[in-house]
Every structure is written in structure tokens, then in C-alpha cells.
Amino acid sequence: MYSYIDFSEDIAAGHEIMFTYRDKEYSISISQGGWYFTKVEDYENAIRYESADELLIQVRIANKTLEEVFNSGNLSDFSIN
């Protein structure tokens, strides 16, 4: 079973991840400027992080950490590139 540890390792390895949580689409990506967390409908306001660890610790969706969101069972349309 795919776990939060797998999720965090995939992010650290540079994989781009997209998912839906409570009917909103989100993406996590990497580029030369760092790691980016984006609410897809508001992509112009992507938040940049220096590292995967910083992103994993600091991102909040509805006041929940990514780990809480991942473990909630409310994710859908999850994809890894």
C-alpha cells in the first residue's frame, strides 16, 4: 500500500505529484528555482520552497499538514510523474 512515507520519498526524488482534495486540485513540482506547491485553479500564486523537506513541513491545506491530508483518505485523482 502506498504510504505517506512513499509520498514524501517520491517528492524528495523529484517526482511531480498531482492530487484532488475536497474537490480542489493541487500540484507539487520542482524546477530550477525550488519546489512549488500550487492550487491548480490559482497557479499564478504557487508557493516556492527551498527543499522538499521544507515543503512537506510547511504546506497547509485547510489548516492540515500534507501528512494529515494524505492520511485522511479524502485524496482522489492522485498521480505521480
N, C-alpha and C positions, 0 to 999 in steps of 0.2 A: 504494500500500500504506500502511495506517495505521501510523504510526511512534510511537516514544516521544515525539518532539517534538510530534506531533499530540496525543497523550495529555496531555502537560504543558500544551499550549496550551488544550485543552478544559477542563482543571481550572482554569486561570487565568481562563478566560472564565466560570466559574461553573457549568459543567455538572456534574451528578451522574453518577457512574460506579459501576457495579457489575460485579464480576467474580468468577470462581471460580479459585482457585489451590490445587492439591493437595487437591481435594475440600472446601475451605473457602470460604465466600462472604464477600466484603468489599465495603464501600461507601465512597465518598468523596463528601461532601456539604458544602454551605455553608449557614450560617444567620447570623442577626444576631451570634451570639457568636463566629464564626470558621469555620474549616474543620475538618471532622471526618473521621477515619478510623476505621472500625468493622469489626470482625469480626462478621458478622451474627448468629451464634449467641450473641454476647456483647455485644449492642448497648448494654447499660447502662454498659459501660466504654469508650465511644467516647473517642478521644483528640482533644483540641482543639488546633488550631494557629492562630496569628495570621494566617498568609498561605498562599497556595498554594505559594509557594517553600519556606517552612518545612516544610510537609507533604511536599513532594516530596523534600526533602533528608533529613528525619529519620525518616520511616516505614521500618520494617524488618519483613519477613515472613521468618521462619526465617533471620534474620541477613543477608538480602539487601535491597538498596535496591529501591525501586519500579522503577527503570530495569532492574535485573538481573532482577526478577520479570517485567516486561513483555517483555524481550528473551529470556527463557528458552524461550518457545514453549509454556509449560505453562498459559497462561491459557485459560479457556473461559467460556461464558455471559457474554461481555463486552457491556455495554450502556451507552449514553450518553443522558442525558435533559437 
